[in-house]
Amino acid sequence: MTPVCNIAAALPRLAAERPDQVAIRCPGRRLRAGMPRYDIAVSYAQLDARSDAIAAGLARRGVTRGTRTVVMVRPTPEFFLLMFALFKAGAVPVLVDPGIDRRALKQCLGEAQAEAFIGVPLAMAARMLLGWAKSARVRVTTGARAWLADATLEQVERDGADAGPQLCNTQPDDVAAILFTSGSTGVPKGVVYRHRHFVAQVEMLRSAFGMQAGGIDLPTFPPFALFDPALGLTSIIPDMDPTRPAAADPEKLLSAIERFGVTQLFGSPALMRVLAEHGAALPTVRCATSAGAPVPADVVAKMQALLPDDAQFWTPYGATECLPVAAIEGRELLTLRERTEQGAGTCVGRPVAPNEVRIIRVSDEAIEHWSDELLVKGSQVGEITVAGPSATDSYFNRDAQTKLAKIRERVDAGHEAGDELISRQWELGEGTGEASESTRIVHRMGDLGYFDAHGRLWFCGRKSQRVVTARGTLCTEQVEPVFNTHPEVRRTALVGIGERGAQRAVMCVELRDGVARSQQPRIADELRHLGEGFVHTAQVEVFLFHPRFPVDIRHNAKIGREKLAAWAARQLRRRE
């Protein structure tokens, strides 16, 4: 019998091995000064048993293998119980960032064609008022009463309490979840995750970052916390709005780190800046990880100073469609800081085994089949591609986007020999999603980059955000760091105005707090002089000052250059 491929399959084993270890803990608040905190904690034994009960209760309401189920629940114990219950049932949770534009959110939920909807009372009301997920025939709320729902989660759990162990016989190619991208460069797309992708990610994270069972993790991005139980970790869910990491209270984060002896920390660059600027030491943390956008060198340096000498600060590179792809440790990154500030791009490290990362010629067209003729030569900048066990193979109901992002490659029988992670789990047949011994998916990251002579991957920016002038192509991550060295500049954003091939390169500038507007003409002259020191940055002649850049809602770190480009075009029209 083929073994079950499911991220939840680890729970029964962990519940037997370490039943009393806390799997999920949500630090509580004091109602009044001097009163005790009311934490909520779920042990591994409880997580396993209660997710079994919820899975059984959902099955009695028709949520079974393959049922697409929207989950709109805050990062509380209910969220993790639900997610693992759905995995055990073989159902397909659908996750969308709640902070995205309402029209985009409605479109995403409509595309998912959900058959069930589970949400907090506010989400249930929004579903009714705004017409979300009209296809959902089963509705469950986490509220105390079944208002606008068929049942409460408590009723569901109670109905399945005596059903015993639940673990659907899911196979590697079965769809496990639909996770929508953040939509930072367009309408979010639903990434189809198969069970083999989640299982591979767990093993790659364990191997790449040395994650050991028994550690205590503070994951400030809820979906990442789903990996913790499979790794035998304890998740401390912070008291913060996960859609606004840049606004997190550092005192609350530090309180959780100190109270529970957090050994691992995950956060976006925006959240890491919050901790870095707060400046309190983190003596218990042995591994900190930041992803979602390039981490500024000053943040890396400050975080390294706050961590113990033997701790590691990792900045992995990847995307919703494929994670992790590559990684670099903070100390090595800092040695390359000067090269970044001179326009080399941002080094994202070496590929995480067993990924195969290759650079192909830049093209905006679909590529159906792989050919080595696509490859660039030497250290030439091109589009980053990756083939590996966590590379997903499609977007849900987005055939055109799937064709643009995926390339099929034939591989010989010995290509994957000797590598346990590169196996039949990740080879795909022609459009069937079934295992094949001859074809695999190569994912186009939509990012530009190159390899240096030491085998390190350098990120140069999003392909869609490149600026193509009459004199050549400019990449955001090769241009902006040069100007970011100005002491009064917080950050910059390169945008192109006009038709690609004849675009005008414009630099949007966000100044540090406290810099007066009257200083803008002087700073613009200084930036122009700074850019003259390099061939590529010398093409930037227009500098526009923006009060506060738009950023993505998931990590608060990716700059909304498309919105800035529209703003810059309006500004130039007014000037001219």
N, C-alpha and C positions, 0 to 999 in steps of 0.2 A: 504493500500500500504506500502511495506517495505521501511523504510527510506534509503536514499542514504548513503552509507558508502564510504567516500572519504575525503582525507586530504584537498582537495580544497573546500569542502563544507562550510568551515568556512569563505571563502572570501566574498561571498555576504552579510553575516551577519555583518562582520567587516566593509565592505565598507559602509553599512548603518549606523552602530553605530559610526564609527570614520573615515569618508571619507578622512579627511585631514591629519590624522596621517601618517607619513612616514613609509612605510613598508620596503623598501630597499633603502639604501643610499651608494653610492660609492664615498668616498672622492676623490676630484680631485687634480691636481697638479698645481703649479704656473708655467707659462711659463717663467717668469722672476721674480727676486726679487722685492717685492713691489707690484706686481700685485695680484688681487684677485684669489682665488681658483675657479675652475669650478667643483663643485660637481654635481653628477647625483643622483636625488632622485625620487622615485616612491611612491606615496601615496597608501593607501589601495583602494581608489576608482579607481585609475589608474591601480593598479595591477589587480583588478577584471575585469575592463572593457577591458583592453588590452589583458589579458590572454583569455577572452571570444573571442575577435576578432581573436587572433592567433589560438585558437582551431577551430573556424569556418573556417578560411582560410586553415588550415591543412586538415580539413574534406573534403573540396572541392578538395583536391589533393589526397584523399584516405587514409589519416592518421586518423583512427577512432578507435573504440573500439577494443582492443586487438592487435593493430599494434605495433610490436616491433620496437622501434626507438632509434638508437644510438644518444646520445647527447655528442658532443665534443666541448663544449663552455666554455670559461673562466668564472670565477665568476664575472660576470657583471650583470646589470639588465636584459639583454637578457636571461641569464641562468635561472633566477627565473621566468621570464615571460613564457619562454618555458616550464619549468617543470610543472608549474601550468596549463598551457594550455593543456599539454599532460594528466595530471591527469583529468582535466575536460572532455577531449575527451574520456577518458577511454582507451587511448593508453598506451603502456608499455615502458617508458623510460629505456634505457640500459646505465649504467654508468660504465666506466672502468678508472682506474687511468692512465693518459697519460704518466707517467714517467716509467712504467714498461718496461721490455725487449721487443724489437720490435716483436720478434717471439711469445712471450707470448701474446702480445697485439693482433696480427693478429689471433692467435688461439682463444682468447676470443671472438673477434668480429665475427669469423666464427661460433663458437658454438652458439652464440646468434641468428643466423639466422635472422638478422635484415631485416625488410621490408622498413625501412626509415632511412636516415642518415642526421643529422643536425649538422653542424659544422662551425667553423671559417674557413677562406680561407686556412690557413695552413693545417688544418685537411682535407679539401676537396682535396687538392693537394696530401697529403699523402695517402688518400684513393685510388686515381687514380694510383699513382706510386707504392704503396706497396701492392695493391690488398686487401685493407680492405673491409669488409662487402660487398662482391660482390653481395649478394642477395638483397641489398637495391634497390628498384624500384623508391623511391621518395627521392630526394636530395635537401636540402635547406641549404643555406649559410647565415651567419650573415654579410657577406661582402656587400659592396656597389653595386657590380655587380654580376649577376648570373653566375659567372665563375665556370665551372665544376659542375654546379648545375641546377636544374629546375627552381628555383626561389630564391629570397632573402627573408629573414625574414620580411623585411619591406613590400615587395609585399604581402606576406602571410597575414600579419596583415591588410593591406589595403583592401584586398579582403574580409575579414570577418568583417570589421568595422561596418556594419549595420545589422549583424545577431542577435544581442541581446544576452541574457544570455545563457551560454552553461554549462551544467553539466550533464554528462552521468549518467544514473541510475545504477551506479556500486554497486555491492553487496559485502559483507564481503570477500567471497572466490575468487572473481575476482582477477587476477594477476594485481598488481599495478606497479611493476618495477622489473628490474633485476639489482642488485647491486653486482659488482664483488669484491671479497675480495682483500686485498692488495698483496697476493701471497708471504708473508714473509716466509712461510714454504713450498712453492711449487708453481705450476702454479695456478693463481687465479681461483676461482670458482664463478660462477654466482648464487648468492643467490636470490631465488624467494620470493619477497615480495608481499603479498596480501594486499588489502586495509585495512583489519582489523588489520594487523600488524602496519601500520603507525598510524591508529587512536588510537590503544592501546598505542603506544609509546608516542604520544602527551599527553595522560592522565596520563601516568606513570611519565613522566618528570615533568608535572605540579604538581602532587601530591608529588613526592619524593623531589623535589628541590624548591618547593614553587614559581614557576614561575608565575608571575602575568602580565596580560595584561597592556600595557603601558610602560613596561621596555625597556631598550636599550641594545641590545646584540652585542658583537663583536665576531662572530663565525669564527675562523681562519681555519676551515675545511668546505668548501662550502656545502656538503650535509647536515650538521647539521643545516645550515641556513634555510633549507626548513621547519623545525619545527616552526621557529619563527612566520611566518604569521598566522599559525594555533593557536598559543598561544597569538596572539595579540601584539607581540613584534616588535620593530624596529630593523632591522639588519643593522649594519655598516660593510660593506665589506672592509677589510683592504687592503692596498697597499702592497702586498707581493706575492711571488710565493707560492701557497698552497701546492706544492709538495716539498718545501724546508723550512719547518717551523724553522729548526735549524739555517737557514741563514737569518731569518727575521730581519729587521732593527728595533730595539727597539724604536728609536726616532719616526718613523712613526706610530708604534703602540700606543705609548704614546700620540702623537699628536691627533690621532683619539679618544682615550679615553677621553682626556681633552676637545676637541672641542665639542663633542657631549654628554658628561656626561654619558658615558657608565656605566651601572649598572650591567651587566652580561658579563662574559668573558669565552670563551671556547678555549682551545688549548691543543696540545699534550705536554707531559713532556718536549720535546726538546724546544718547544716555551716558556713554562713556565720558563725554565732555562734561556732563553734569557732575559726575563723580570726580573727574580730574580737577575741575575748577573749585570744587568744594574742598579738596586737598586733604581729606582725612585718610590715614593709613589703612590698609586692608590686610592685616597680618595673617588671617586664616585662609585667604584665597590663594590657591596654588595654580589655577588655570583660569584665565579670563579670555573670552572670545568675543570679537566684535565683527559684525557683518551687515550687509545691506547697502553699503557705499564705501568708497575709500576712506580710511581713517586718517585724519590729518596728523602729520608728524608730531605736532606739539601735543596732541592728545595722547599719542603713543608714549612719548617721552614722559609726560606727567604721570600716566598710569603705571609705567615701569617703575617710577620713583615711589609710588604708593604701595606697590606689591612687594612681597618678600624677595630677597635676592634669587632664590631658587624657583620662583614662580615664572610661568610663561604667559605671554600675552599674544594670542593668535589672531590674525585677521584673515579668515578664510574667504575665498572668492567662489561665487556660485550664483544661482538664481532659483526661483521657484521650480523651474523646469529641470534643474540639475544641480544637486548640492550634496557634498562639497566637490568642487572642481580642482582647486589649488589652495595652498595656504602658505603663509610666511609668519615666522615668529618676530615679535617686536624688536628684538635686539638687531636682527639682520636688517629689518626694515629701516631702522634708524641709521645704519651705516650707508644706506642708499638715499638718504634724505636730500643730499646736495644734488644728486643726479635728477631727482624728481623736480627740485626747484629750478633746475636748468632746462627743463622741458623734455625729460626722458619718458615721462609717464609715471604711473604708480606701480611698483613691483608687487605682484600678488603671490609670488613664491613659486614653488614647484608643484606639478600635478600630484594630487592625492591618489595613491595606488588604489585600484589598478586602472585609473582613467588614462585614456590616450587623448592628449590635447594636441591639436594641430591648427596651423594658421593657413587660411585660404585667401584667395584674391577677393577684394571687396566687390560685392555685387548686391543689388537690391532685388534680383530676380530669384525665382525658385530654382533649386537644383535637385533633380529627381534622384540621380545616382552618383555615387562617389567616384572620383577619378583622381589619381595622384597628380594629374595635370593641374588640378585646382590649387595645389600648394604654392605658397610664395617661396622665394629663395632667401636664404640667410636670415638676417634680422629685419627684413622688410615688414612694415605694418600691414596687417590684413585682418580678416574676421576670425575670431576665436571659435573653434569647434571642439566638441568633446564627445567621445564615445566611452561608455562605461556603464556599470551596473545600476547607477541611479539616474541615468539619462532617460527622461520620459519620452514617449513616442507620439503623443498627440494632444491637441486641445479639444475639449468637448464641444461638439457642434460648431467648430470653427475650421472647416476643411481648408479654406484658403490660407489661413495663418499656419496651419499644420504643414502645408506644402512649402511655405516660405521658410519654416524653421527646421525642417527635418530632411535629412539626406539618407538614402538607403545605401549600405555598403556591403558588398559581398566579401566574405572572409573565408580563408582556407581552413581546412579541418584542424590544423595545428596552431591556429592563431591564438586560441585561448588556452592552450595546453599549459598545465602546471600552475594555473591561477584559479583558486577556488571561487573568487568573486566574479571573475569573467567566465560565465558558464551559460548553460541553456536558460538560466533565469532571465538573461537580458537580451538574447537574440530573438528577433521578431521575423515572422513570415510576411509575405507580401500582403499588407493591408488586413491581415486576419487577427493580429495580436497573439497568434499561436507560436510556440517555439519552433525554431528552424535552425539547422546547422550551418546555414550558408549566408544569412543576412542579418545585419545589425543596424541600429539607428545611430546616426551621427547628428547630434544636436548643434544647431547654429546658435551661439549665445547672443548674437545681435550686438556684440561688443567688438571693438577694435583693439589689437594688441600685437605683441611680437615676443619672440624668445631671444634672450641675450646669449652670449657665448658660454655662460655657466648653466644654461638650461633653466633659467628663471623666466617666468611669464610676466610680462609687463602689460598693464591695462591702460589703454589710451583714451577710452570714452565709448559712449554708445554710438553705434553705426548710424542710427537715425538722427543723431545730433551733431554729426560732423558738418563742418562748414567748408564748402567747396568754392573757392574764389577763382578768378581767372589765372592766379599765380600758383594754385595748388590746393591741397586739402589740409585743413586744420582740425586737429583732434582736441576735444575739450580738456582732457587730462594731461595733455602736453603743453597747453597754452596757459590755463588758469593758474597752476602752481607757481609760474614765474611771477605773476602779478600778486599772488597771495602772500608773497614775502614782504610786501609793503607793510610797515608797522601799524598803519591806521586802517588797513583793509581787513574786514572780517572774512569775506570770501568774494569770489568773482564767478561770472558765468559767461562763457562764450556763446553767442548766437549768430546765426546767419540771416541776413535780410535780402530777399530777392530769390531768383531762380538759381537752383544748384548748378554750379559751373560758372556763375557770374555773381555769386553772393558777396555782400558787403559784410565784413567781419566786424561785429560790434561786441564790446565788452561791457556787460552789466556789472556794477560794483555795489556791494553792500558794505558800508563802513562800520567800524566798531562803535559800540555805544559811547556816546559822549563827544563824538567828533562833530563839530559844527558844520552846518550846510555851507557856511561862508568859505570853508576850506576846500570845497569840492574842485574849483578851478585849479588850485595849486596841486591837489592830489592827482588830478587828471594829467597835468603836465609831467608830474613825477612818474606816473605809470607809463606814459608814452615814452619817456626817456628810458625807463626800465626795460620796456619791450624792444627797444632798438638794439639791445645787446644780443639778440638771437634772431636768426633769419626768419623763423616761422612767426614769432610774436611781433616782429616789426610790421607785419601786415595789418595789425590791429591799430586803427587810428581813431576810432570813435569810442568814447567812454561815457556811459550813462549811469547815473546813480539812482539806485532803487532802495526804498526804505526797508523792505524786508522780503527776501526771496520766498516764493512759494516752494514748499517741499512736499514729499510724498507723505501719505497719512500712515503708512505702515512703520517706517523707521525715522521719519522726520529728518532724513539725511540726504536723500536724492533731490537735487534741485530741479524744479519744474521749468526746464529750459524752453519747452514749447510755449508755456504761458509767458515767459519772459520775452521770447521772440516776438510774440504778438504785441506785447507792451512796448518793446523797443521800436517796432515798426510804427506804432502810433506816435511815439515821441519824435521820431525822425520826420514824420509827415508834418507835425506841428512846427518843427524847426524850419522846414523847407517850404 
